[in-house]
Amino acid sequence: MRIFGRGWLVFGLALSLPALALFLPGPSAWARKTHSRSRSAAAHHRLHPSAAPERIVKVSLENRVVYVMEGNRPLLVAPTCSGKPGYATPTGQFRVRGKATRRRSGKYGFWVKENQAVEGTKAGGPPDKNPGWKYVGYPMPFWVGFLPGYGFHEGFLWSSPGTHGCLHLTGRDAERFYELIGRGTRICIAKSQPEDQTLGKGLRHPQDEKAADPPSSFFLSDKSFTTPWEDLLKPANGLGAEEPDATTRKGQGPDKNPGTGTGSPAPRPS
């Protein structure tokens, strides 16, 4: 009986081991199964969705238009004014280097003292050697720079090139452009662009030279950053009459260089 009992025990163990193997796989089998699963997951994560079309700025100097494109979709088509002879806007491929909602020129502006405001350059110094003069650069709201000293910003638009190399946009277009463009965005500036024959055809171009010059006090004050400049020209040419009000300017901080200035007319910043 003892032998018979031991035989049944051995026989039972032999039958139970395969069953246990089904429920308790050995370390090597578990590792193989886990390894296979992890490779599948890694392959899955390597499959990236199709990249969105790159956003690019195209500038046509001949047609005087700025295009903000995302693939074939236009995000902004706006008139512009470029550099005058001797101060030509550079052409080629660039990237956005920096942005600032409030920026003043470090080269062109006014020398201010008490109730006087004299146009001049910072390098040229004040109009006389008497003390008390302070330099205040021209305002360049919604600055988007692509080269040292060159960028897009709000400014007046003339019928012919008239800036010192920057690209001017109307106030509302400059604000929209600023919101659409980020650091590193590609910029292509050329004599013409393919979009000139489609998107840019028939675009209305302001003629700001027909309006009276604003007072120098406007350029020296905080208003030059909080008021769309085309609103100053409404009585002359109706610019901005059908445009919505700017929405982001009210929240901007105080101007660090408000100046003083007078109510006398001043040349347009360029």
C-alpha positions in Angstrom: 0.0 0.0 0.0 2.8 2.4 0.7 4.3 1.7 -2.8 0.9 2.1 -4.4 0.3 5.4 -2.6 3.7 6.7 -3.7 3.1 5.7 -7.3 -0.1 7.6 -7.4 1.6 10.7 -5.9 4.3 10.6 -8.6 1.7 10.0 -11.3 -0.3 13.0 -10.0 2.7 15.3 -10.0 3.5 14.3 -13.5 0.1 15.2 -14.7 0.0 18.5 -12.8 3.3 20.0 -14.1 2.2 20.7 -17.7 -1.0 22.3 -16.3 1.1 24.5 -14.1 3.3 25.4 -17.0 0.3 26.8 -18.8 -0.6 29.2 -16.0 2.9 29.9 -14.8 5.2 30.4 -17.8 8.9 30.4 -17.0 11.0 33.6 -16.8 12.4 33.2 -20.4 8.9 32.9 -21.9 7.6 35.9 -19.9 10.6 37.9 -21.0 10.1 37.0 -24.7 6.4 37.9 -24.5 7.2 41.3 -22.8 10.1 42.1 -25.2 7.8 41.4 -28.2 5.1 43.8 -26.7 7.6 46.6 -26.0 9.0 46.5 -29.6 5.5 46.8 -31.0 4.8 49.8 -28.8 8.1 51.5 -29.8 7.3 51.0 -33.5 3.8 52.5 -32.9 5.2 55.6 -31.2 7.7 56.2 -34.0 4.8 56.7 -36.5 4.4 60.5 -36.5 1.4 62.2 -38.1 2.0 64.3 -41.2 3.6 67.6 -40.4 1.5 70.8 -40.7 2.5 73.1 -43.6 5.3 75.5 -42.7 4.2 79.1 -42.1 6.2 81.5 -44.3 6.3 85.2 -44.9 6.7 86.3 -48.5 7.4 89.9 -49.5 7.1 91.3 -53.0 9.0 94.5 -53.2 7.7 95.3 -56.7 4.1 94.7 -55.9 4.5 96.1 -52.3 2.7 93.3 -50.6 3.4 91.0 -47.6 1.9 87.5 -47.7 1.7 85.3 -44.7 1.2 81.8 -46.0 0.6 78.4 -44.5 0.9 76.0 -47.3 -1.4 77.3 -50.0 -3.6 79.0 -47.4 -3.2 82.8 -47.0 -3.3 84.0 -43.4 -2.6 87.7 -44.2 -2.3 89.7 -47.4 -1.3 93.3 -46.6 0.2 96.3 -48.4 3.7 97.4 -47.4 6.3 100.1 -47.9 10.0 99.3 -48.3 13.3 101.0 -48.4 14.0 104.1 -50.5 17.0 104.4 -52.8 20.2 104.2 -50.7 18.4 102.3 -48.0 17.1 99.3 -49.9 15.4 96.5 -48.1 17.6 93.4 -48.2 16.4 90.5 -50.3 16.9 86.8 -49.7 15.9 84.2 -47.2 15.8 85.1 -43.5 14.3 84.0 -40.2 12.5 86.0 -37.5 15.1 86.9 -34.9 13.0 88.7 -32.3 9.7 90.5 -31.6 8.6 93.4 -29.4 5.2 95.1 -29.2 7.0 98.4 -28.2 10.3 99.4 -29.7 12.0 102.7 -30.6 14.7 103.2 -33.2 18.2 103.4 -31.8 19.3 105.4 -34.9 16.5 107.7 -36.2 14.3 109.9 -34.0 14.2 113.3 -32.2 16.4 115.3 -30.0 14.0 116.8 -27.3 14.5 119.6 -24.8 11.7 121.4 -23.0 9.3 122.4 -25.7 11.6 121.6 -28.6 11.7 118.5 -30.8 14.2 118.4 -33.6 14.5 115.5 -36.0 17.9 113.8 -36.1 20.0 110.8 -35.7 21.4 109.5 -32.4 24.9 109.2 -33.9 24.7 112.8 -35.2 24.1 114.2 -31.7 21.9 117.1 -30.5 21.4 120.2 -32.6 23.6 122.3 -30.3 26.1 121.8 -27.5 23.9 123.2 -24.8 22.9 120.6 -22.1 19.4 119.3 -21.6 18.9 117.4 -24.9 17.4 113.9 -24.8 17.3 111.5 -27.7 13.9 109.7 -28.3 13.8 107.2 -31.2 11.0 106.9 -33.6 8.3 104.5 -32.4 8.2 101.1 -34.2 5.1 99.3 -32.8 4.8 95.5 -33.3 8.4 95.1 -34.3 9.3 91.8 -36.0 13.0 91.7 -36.8 14.8 89.6 -39.3 18.3 91.2 -39.5 20.1 93.7 -37.2 18.3 97.0 -37.8 15.8 95.5 -40.2 12.2 94.4 -39.5 8.5 94.7 -40.0 6.6 97.3 -37.9 3.8 99.8 -37.9 4.4 102.8 -40.0 3.0 105.0 -42.8 2.7 103.6 -46.3 3.7 105.8 -49.3 3.1 105.2 -53.0 6.8 104.6 -53.5 9.6 103.1 -51.4 10.3 105.5 -48.5 11.7 103.8 -45.5 15.2 103.3 -44.2 15.0 99.6 -45.1 12.3 98.4 -42.8 8.9 97.1 -44.0 6.0 99.2 -42.9 2.5 97.9 -42.3 -0.7 99.7 -41.3 -1.4 99.5 -37.6 -4.0 96.8 -37.7 -2.0 94.8 -40.2 1.1 95.1 -38.1 -0.8 93.8 -35.1 -2.2 90.8 -37.0 1.2 90.1 -38.5 2.8 90.2 -35.0 0.3 87.6 -33.7 0.8 85.3 -36.7 4.6 85.2 -36.7 6.9 83.6 -34.2 10.6 83.4 -33.7 12.3 81.4 -36.4 9.5 81.9 -39.0 11.0 81.8 -42.5 10.9 85.1 -44.5 11.5 85.3 -48.2 12.0 88.8 -49.6 12.2 89.2 -53.4 11.4 91.5 -56.3 8.2 89.6 -56.9 6.3 86.5 -55.7 4.0 84.0 -57.4 1.1 85.2 -55.3 1.3 88.7 -57.0 -0.8 87.4 -59.9 -3.5 86.0 -57.6 -3.8 87.1 -54.0 -2.0 90.4 -54.5 -3.7 91.4 -57.6 -5.9 94.5 -57.1 -4.9 95.0 -53.5 -5.6 98.5 -52.3 -2.5 100.5 -51.4 -2.6 103.5 -49.1 -1.2 106.8 -50.2 -0.3 108.3 -46.8 1.8 111.1 -48.4 -1.5 112.8 -49.2 -2.4 113.2 -45.6 -1.1 116.0 -43.3 1.9 115.2 -41.1 1.0 114.3 -37.5 2.6 116.4 -34.7 5.9 115.3 -33.3 4.1 115.0 -29.9 2.3 111.9 -31.3 5.6 110.1 -32.1 7.1 111.1 -28.7 4.1 110.0 -26.7 2.5 106.7 -25.6 -0.3 107.2 -28.1 2.0 106.1 -30.9 1.8 102.6 -29.3 -1.8 102.5 -28.4 -3.5 104.2 -31.4 -3.5 102.7 -34.9 -1.6 105.2 -37.0 -4.1 105.0 -39.9 -6.7 106.5 -37.6 -4.9 109.8 -37.7 -5.4 109.8 -41.5 -9.1 109.1 -41.6 -10.1 112.7 -42.4 -7.8 112.6 -45.4 -8.3 109.3 -47.1 -10.7 107.2 -45.0 -8.2 104.5 -44.1 -9.5 102.2 -41.3 -13.1 103.4 -41.6 -14.3 99.8 -42.0 -11.7 98.1 -39.9 -12.4 96.6 -36.5 -10.9 98.2 -33.5 -7.5 96.9 -32.3 -7.9 94.5 -29.4 -4.5 93.9 -28.0 -3.0 97.4 -27.5 -4.9 98.4 -24.4 -3.0 95.9 -22.3 0.4 97.1 -23.2 2.7 98.6 -20.6 3.6 102.3 -20.3 6.0 103.7 -22.7 9.5 103.9 -21.3 10.5 106.9 -23.4 7.4 109.1 -23.6 9.4 112.3 -24.3 7.8 115.7 -24.3 7.5 117.3 -27.7 5.4 120.0 -29.2 2.4 120.2 -31.4 4.4 121.2 -34.5 4.3 118.9 -37.6 7.1 116.4 -37.9 8.5 114.2 -40.7 7.1 110.7 -40.8 9.2 108.0 -39.2 10.8 105.7 -41.7 
